[in-house]
């Protein structure tokens, strides 16, 4: 009898142990954990511990911890960027006009035809550089295309694959789009937000931005060469008595003495330079420094284009597009040339692989 009682107690204890996890599993599933997919509107049952989930129907990714952001100080940032770009355009025009004013007399002194040709080149480079700069600055960087979302009958299976919901714009955002707080919009194939153009560099203006860099670098090279040529012709003669050898000086002491004398001679003669000469010196130094900076930026952009990536995809944690292929054909697609690469690239780039038997 005692054995039966003990067995009954053990069975009851075992029953309690079995029922407890079942009761725990039942209470872990509640109506609070049923959420709605923003992409298709279907209700799905997910765990409350995962930060995001992917819809089985449309493929959209929903962030359960999404926070509604507000556009604070957006208009102020936009006005600041536009004012800076307008000031930069005025400054570039002043530099161009000042350079023409300083170089023109020297060029005309070498011949009217020579001066006219150079002035024509200056005007063409200036117009082309300013036009590409304006297109990069004032043209939209490229908004993602509108897509149906939020309704199950309208959204087909897999229509929003890997799409996320932008809390700023309150609309879908593809994997190729990134939101820019300064521009207040999602930008397709966003490369970066450039403060000097006050705009993002994206799918719609990336080509204009690269062409602007090329045009600006060519203009800087031309300006540095012409300003150095003009300064050489109007520079006052150096005083030969200031450049002298030091008796009994050798090695580093002799070199330092020569550099000191040369510096004093150049500085003393620079005091007699006219205002045109000072403008030309400033133009030479500015064109060299700006040209170096733009060359580094252009090289970086060309490397990313060759790799089939953007700057953001390059620095992202996922490493960008895994399907991107390093190929010179990326340049043809980027610049939109209608011809094949065989007309522009050497033949060994187009040669097919040959397998030896």
N, C-alpha and C positions, 0 to 999 in steps of 0.2 A: 504493500500500500504506500509505504514511504517512497519506494522506487517509482511508483506511478505519479505520486505528487511531484517528485523531483523532475521526472520526465516532462510532466505538464508545465512546470515552472521553466524548465530549460527551453521547451518549445515556445512558451510565451515570450521568454527573453529573446529567443531567436527571431520570433515574429516581430518583436519590437525593433530589433536590429535591421530586419529586412524592410519594415515599413518606413523607418526613419529616412533612409536615403530616397525612397520613392516620394515621400512627402516633401523632402527637400527639393527634389527635381521638379515637382509640380509647382511649388511656390516660386521657383526661379524663373518660370515663364509667366509673364503677366502682360496685360494690355499696355503697360508703360513702355515695353520693349518693342512694340510694333510701331514702325515708322514708315514714312512715305518717301519714295524715291522722287527726287525733284525732276528727273528727266522724263519719266513716263507717267508718274502719278500713281503707280501701283504701290500697294502696302506690302511691306516685307517684314519678316520677323528676324531680328538680328540680336546679337549679344550686346549688352550695354557696356561691355569692357573694351570693345574695339573702337578706335577713333574714327574709322571710315569703312565703308563697305561698297561693293560694286554690285549694281543691279544685274540680276540674271537675265532680264529681258532687253533693256536698251543698252546696257554696258556702261551707264554713267556711274561716276564715283561720287558718293555723298559723304561729306564730312559731318559727323554727328556733333562735333564740338565747334561748328561754324559760328563765327561772331559777325554780327551785322556792323559793318564799318560805315562811318559817315565821312563825307568829303569835307574835311575841315581845311580852311585856308586855301582851297583849290583856286579860287579866282585870284587871290593875291599872288600865288606862285605863277599862275599863267600870265598875269599882267607883268610881273617882274621879268619873266623870260622874254616876253615880247618887247618890253622896253629895252632890255639888254641887247637883243638882236637888232633892233632899230638903231640903237647907239653904235653898235659894231658896224652896221652898214654905212652909217654916216662917217665913222672914223676911217673905214676903208676908202671911201670916196675922197676924203681929205688927203689921205696918204697918196692916192693915185694922182690927184691934182697937184699936190706938192712935189711929187716926183717928176711929173711932166714939166712943171715950172722950173725945177732945178736942172733937169737934164737937157731940155730943149735947146738952150743957147749953145751948149757944147756940141750937140749933135748937128745943129745947123752950121756951126763953124767948120765942120768937116765936109759940108756939102748939103745943099737943099734936098737932093734926092735921098741921100743917106739919112738925113734927119726925118724926112717925110715917111720913109719906109719904117723906121723905128717907132715913130709916133703912131703909125697905123697898127703895128704889131702890139703896141701898148694898149691901144683902145680895144682891139679884138680880144686880147687876153683878159682885160678888165671886164668887158661885157660878158664873156663866157664864164668867168669865175663868179661874178656877182649873180648871174642868172642861175647857175647851178646851186649857189649858196642859198638863194631865195627859194628855189624849189625844195631844197632839203629842209629849210627852216619853216616855211609857211604851208607846205603840202602835208596832208594827213599821212601819218606813218603807216597806216593800213589797218583798218578795223576788221575783225573776223566777220565772215559772212553770217547773215541771220539764218537760224536753223529752228525747225519746229521742236518744241519741248513742252513738257508739262501735261500732255494729254495722251492717254494710252492708245486710243484708236489711231491718232495721227502719227505717233512715234513707232516706227517699225523696229523689228528685232535687230539689235546691234547698231542702230542709227547714231547713238551717242557713245560709241565705244571709247572708253578712257577720258571722256569729257568730265570736267569739273565745273562747279558752280562758283562764279566770281561773286563774292560778297559785296564788292564795291559797285560793280555794274549791274548786279542782279540779273545776270543772264549767263548762258553756257559759255565755257572757255575750253578750247581744245588744247591738246598737248603742245601745239605750235604757238600758242598765244600766251602772253604774259601781261599782267596788269602794271601800268605805270601810274604811280600816285601823282607825279608832277603833271602828266598830261590828262589824268583822270579818265583813262580808257584802257581797254585791252588792245594790245598791239600784236598783229600777226607777224611771226618770224622776227620778233624784236631782237635787235643786236645790243643796243644800249641807249641810254638817254644822254644826249650830248648837250651840255650846258651852253656851248658856244653857238649852237643853232637854236637853242630853246625848244627842242623837239626830240622825239624819239627817232631812232633809225630803225625802220622796219621794212616790211615787204614792199610798201608803196614808194618809199624814198631812199632805200638803201643804194640803189644804182646811182641816183643823183648825188648822193653823199660821196661815193667813191670817185665819181667823175669830178666832183668839186675838189677833192683832195689832189687828184692828178693835175687838174688845171691850176690849182693854187701853188703846187710845187714847181710846175713849169714857170709860173709867173714869178715866184721867188728867185729861181735860178736866173731868169732873165733880168730881174731887177738888181740882183747882186752884181751881175756882170756889168750892166750898163752904169750902175752907180760907181763901181770901182774904176771903170774906164773914164767917167766924167771927173771923178776926184783926181785921178792921175794927171789929167790935163789942166786942172785949175789949181793944183796944189802949189803953194809958193816954193821957191827953191830953198833947199837946206843950206844952212851956214856950214861950210866945210871946216872952218876952224874949230867947231865944237866937237867934231869926230876926230879924235886923235889917239895915237897909241901911247900907252903908259910905259915909260922907261923902266926897265927892270922888272916888269910884270909878266908872269907866265901862268898858263893853265887857267884855273877857275877865276883867279883875280883879274887876268887879262880879259876873259870873257865877260865878267860882270862890269868891268870898266867900259868895254865897248857897248854893251847893252844900255848902260847908263847914259853914255854920250849920245847914242842914237835916239833914245827916248827924249832927252832934253832938246835935241835938234828938231825932232818931229813936233814936239809940243810947242816949242818956240815959234816954229813956222806955222803951226795951226792957228796961232793967235791972229795971223793976218788973213785967215780964210774969210771969204764973204759968207753971207747967210746961206747962199746956195750950197756952199761946201759943207756947212754944218748939217743941212737937210740931207745931203747925199751921204754923209757919214752915218747919220741915223738910219737912213733907208738901207744902207749896206748891212749894218749890224742887225737890224730888225729882220731883213729878208733872210739872212743866214740862220739866225736863231729860230725863226718861225718855220723855215724850210726844213730844218733838222727835225723839229717836233712833228711836222706833218708827214715827213718821210717815214718816221717810226710808226705812226698811226696807219699810214697807207700799207706798209709792209705787213702789219698785223692783220689788217682787213683782207689783204690778198691771200695770206696764209689760211685764214678761216674760210674764204671762198673756195680755195683749192681743196680744203678738207670737206667741203659741203656742210659747214656748220656756221653758227653765229657765236658771238661772244658769250651770250648767256648759256647757250647749249654747251659751250666749251667748259664753263666753270661750274655747271650744274653737277649735282651729286651723281646723277645717272650717267654722266659723260656725254650727254647729247644724244643725237640720233645714232643708234647702233647700225643702221643701214647706210649711213653716209660713207661714200667711197672717195678716196683721194684720186682726183683725176683732173686733167686739164680741160675736159669737157664741161666741168663746173663753171669755168669762166665763160664759155660760150652760152650756157644756159642763163648765167647771171646777167650778162650784158645783152642778152636777147638777140644775138647776131643770127641772121637767117641762113648763113652758110655753115657748112660743116667745118670741123676743125682741121680737116686735111688741107684747107687752103691757107691756114695761118701757122700751123705747127709743123715741125720737121717730120719727115716721113717715118722715122723710127718710132714716133709716138703712135702711129697708126698701123704699124706692121703687126700682123697676126702672129700668134705663137706657132712655132713650127716644131713638130715632134719628130725626132729622128727615129727611124725604124730600127 
